[in-house]
Amino acid sequence: MPKLLFFALVATGGALVAVQASFNNRLRQALEGDALMAALLSFIVGTLTLLLIVLARGGGLASLRNLHLGLADLPWWAFAGGLCGAFYVLAIILGVPQIGVAWCMAAVLMGQQLCALTLDHFGAFGLEPVALSTQRLLGLGCLLFGAWLLRPA
């Protein structure tokens, strides 16, 4: 698949993050402000969706039975993605009613880029190192300025 298609796929995922923030905020409202319950229900729906896709793609239950293969050799931190996702969803559910979707997404992008540049630079978690450059720092500066411009009045 050409890199531009991957870029479009990820950009679509990014757009859905903003939509997800709105959906989860509405869910929180319906649950009388219970952000934890809204996050839990969001993850239940996501988990059931992924389960159906795994079962439908072929292999069915055998796919689930073989889930453990290779997992024992992984470092402990390889399993922490779900913790990161749970923190993110809860933070967004709490943030959207306070600062709006646009500024929440700006904060998300800022945090992602600061962390991504650090992970790239140090080659963290087995990644190939990508040196921090003036160009990358300028890009980060533009993002920070854009986030500041998007703040609520």
N, C-alpha and C positions, 0 to 999 in steps of 0.2 A: 504494500500500500504506500503510495507517495506521501512524503512528509507533510505536504499541504493538507492532505485528507486527515492525517492525524491531528494537525493543528486545528482543523475545523471541528473534528470530533471533540477535542479537549475544550475548545471555545464553546461548543454547545453544552458540554458538561458544566462549564463555568456559568453560562446563562441559567442553567437549571439550578445552580446553587442559589442564585437570587430568587428564583421562583420557589425553591424549597424553603427559603427563609420566610417568605410570605405565607406559604401553606402551614408551616410549623407555628408561626405566630397565631394564625387563625385557630389552629388546634389548641394552643395554649389558652386562648380566650374561651373556647368552648369548655375547657377543663378548669374554669374558674381561676386562671392564672397559674396553674400547676405546670411549671416548665419541665420538671423532671418527668412527669407522666407524659407530657407531649413528646419529649425526646424519646422515651421508651416506646411509645406507640409508633413513632416515625421509624425507629430501628426494627420493630417487629414487622412492619409493612415491608421494609427493605429486605429483611432476612427472608421473609416468605417469598418475596419476588425472586431473590437469588436462588432459593431452594427450588422453585418451580423451573427456573431457567436451567439449573444444573440437571434436574431430572428430565427435562424436555430435550436437552441437547444430545442425548444418547448415553447409554451406559446405565441410566436409571439409578437404582439403588446400589449397584456395584460401584458407582462413582463415590457414593457416601461411605461405603464399606472400606474403600481404599484411601480414604481421606488421611488416615494416619501415616501413610507411607512417606518417608522423607522428613516428616515433621520433627522427629526426635533429634535430628542433627542440626536443627536451627538454633541460633542464639536466642536468648530470652526476649530480646528487644524486637525480634521479628513478629511477635504476636501482639505488639503494643499498638498496631494500627487502629484496632477497634477502640482502644482507650482514647486515642487522638480524635477519632471521629465522634465519639460520645462527648468529649469536652467541646469540640467545635460546635456540634448541633445544640448543645445546651447553652453555650455562650451566645450563639446567634438568636436562640429563642428568647434569652434574657435581654439581648441588646437591641433587637429590632423595635420593640415598643418604646425604647428610651431614645434612640438616636436615628431610627429609620433604616430602611433597607440599603439605600445608597451609601450612607456613611459606614454601615456595617460591612458592606462588600469592599469599600475602600480600605477599611481596617484589616479585613481578611487578606486582601491583595498585598497590603503593606507587610503584614506579618509573614505571609508566604514568601515574598521576595527577600526579606531580610534573612529568613531562615534558609531559603534555597541558596542564596549567595554564600552563606556560611558553610552549608553542607557541601556545595560544589567546591569551594576553595580548599577545604580540608579533606575532601574525598571521604566524608563520613559514611559509615554503614556500608562499606564496600563499594562506594561509587568511585568512578574515575575522577581524580581532581581536575577542576577547571579554575584556573587562577583568577583572582579578583583583578579587574582591570579598570582603568579610568572610564572607559565606555560603559562598563557595567555599573559603576558607581554613579555616573551621570544618569543612567536609566533609573536607578533607584531614587536618585534625587527628584527626577521628574514624577515618579510615582508618589513620593512623599508630598510634593507640592500639589499634585492632583488630589490626593486624599484631603489635604488641608482645604482646598477649594470646595470640596464636596460636603464639608461640615454643615450641619443645620444652622440656619440663621439664628 
